[in-house]
Amino acid sequence: MAAHRNRLEANLIENNGWTNDAAGIVVRGATRELVFRDNLIRDTRPREDRRQTVGIRVEADAGPVLLERNRIEASVPIDDRRRPAP
């Protein structure tokens, strides 16, 4: 089972992670047809304590993901690790 056909809209996602290179959202596995729309993703902790360096990470096996009008305050807004189709 996977989290197919889900939507995450108009949310505040902030201050995630305790180790470096944390992401606000991570899409894992063979998940498909996800929608992320109108979300604010950020880390508001003092600069030296920030760990959420990635806004949205899409891992290699994920299927289609729609990203619309998200405001992402991160060093790496989108980290898309899927491989392009041959």
RAWO-V732791 format. One record per residue. N is the residue number from 0. RES is the residue in three letters. PHI is phi in whole degrees, -180 to 180 (999 if undefined). Layout:
# RAWO-V732791
n	res	phi
N	RES	PHI
N	RES	PHI
This chain:
# RAWO-V732791
n	res	phi
0	MET	999
1	ALA	-143
2	ALA	-89
3	HIS	-73
4	ARG	54
5	ASN	-112
6	ARG	-127
7	LEU	-126
8	GLU	-131
9	ALA	57
10	ASN	-117
11	LEU	-106
12	ILE	-122
13	GLU	-149
14	ASN	61
15	ASN	-92
16	GLY	92
17	TRP	-121
18	THR	-119
19	ASN	-62
20	ASP	71
21	ALA	-77
22	ALA	-118
23	GLY	-67
24	ILE	-133
25	VAL	-126
26	VAL	-102
27	ARG	-117
28	GLY	71
29	ALA	-86
30	THR	-73
31	ARG	-143
32	GLU	59
33	LEU	-96
34	VAL	-128
35	PHE	-120
36	ARG	-137
37	ASP	57
38	ASN	-99
39	LEU	-109
40	ILE	-121
41	ARG	-160
42	ASP	-124
43	THR	-103
44	ARG	-68
45	PRO	-52
46	ARG	-46
47	GLU	-70
48	ASP	-103
49	ARG	-72
50	ARG	-125
51	GLN	-81
52	THR	-90
53	VAL	-120
54	GLY	-75
55	ILE	-129
56	ARG	-111
57	VAL	-111
58	GLU	-79
59	ALA	-56
60	ASP	-90
61	ALA	-69
62	GLY	-93
63	PRO	-59
64	VAL	-135
65	LEU	-101
66	LEU	-116
67	GLU	-134
68	ARG	53
69	ASN	-83
70	ARG	-103
71	ILE	-121
72	GLU	-110
73	ALA	-156
74	SER	-57
75	VAL	-122
76	PRO	-61
77	ILE	-128
78	ASP	-115
79	ASP	-97
80	ARG	-98
81	ARG	-70
82	ARG	-88
83	PRO	-64
84	ALA	-64
85	PRO	-67
